């Protein structure tokens, strides 16, 4: 039940944060809203997983599988890559891919390190 509730909160939070980011970054070269959300989610995942002693296993699972699972999105990232590819913008495709993958990995590492 906790995963269900946290997942709902994560999905709603992602939706509104995405809308807010898009509102102020309409001319961004890449889908900055998905990039910011996925990097933030990776950081939070690293932080939560490294600090399990603070949380019960139930709360940890609710945060990681529920909230962060619904908050972050690989499917949107994949769709945006296909859309960029269809527009034949290889430079944008490479930039978005690199920032998304390595940015998320770096953020996860930082979250674990804190």
Residue, then its C-alpha position, 0 to 999 in steps of 0.5 A: x500500500x505504501x508503494x502505491x501511495x508514494x507512487x501516486x505522489x511521485x507521479x503527480x510531483x513529476x507532472x507538476x514539476x515537469x510543467x513548471x520546468x517547461x513553462x520557464x524553459x520553452x526554448x531549451x535545446x533538449x527536453x530539459x524537464x525530463x533531464x532535470x527530473x531523471x538526474x534529481x531522481x538518480x541523486x535521491x535514489x543514491x541518497x536513499x539507498x546509502x542511508x537505509x539505516x535511517x528508514x525502515x525497509x518498507x519506507x525505503x521501498x516506498x520511496x525507491x520503488x514508489x515515489x522515485x519509480x513514478x517520479x523518474x522516467x526512462x520511457x519519456x527519455x526513450x520517446x524523446x530520443x526517438x522524436x529527436x532522431x526523427x527530426x534528424x537532429x543528431x547533435x541534439x540526440x548525442x547531447x541529450x543522451x550524454x547528459x542524461x546517462x552520465x548526468x544521472x550516473x554522476x548524480x547517483x554517485x553523489x547521492x551515494x557519497x553524501 
